């Protein structure tokens, strides 16, 4: 199977801009420099999943328990889970699983709505 595309991971209409290229319209822009700081060495050729991991690791550096405890307006905590080794596929190749736990905090309701965070 092929790597998930940027549009599949981030939504319809998502595109990769060349350096200095003007954005086609309003939206969120994350510069390559922010992705590189999180460890993505070649954003221009990276996979969509690589971009997502870089964004999560960058967000994790600020959205941590210490900042959450000090800031009542922070609603998200990103923490490391417990790493493990498991086997995948027909050949039972070993893979390392490095989970990130994303906790979404808000006033008590049963609906997860992005506008609440």
Buried (B, 14 or more C-beta within 10 A) or exposed (E): EEEEEBEEBBEEEBEBEEEEEEEEEEEEEEEBEBBBEBEBEEBEEBBBEBBBBBBBBBBBEEBBEEEBEEEEEBBBBBBEEEEEEEEEEEEEEEEEEEEEEEEEEEEEEEEEEEEEE
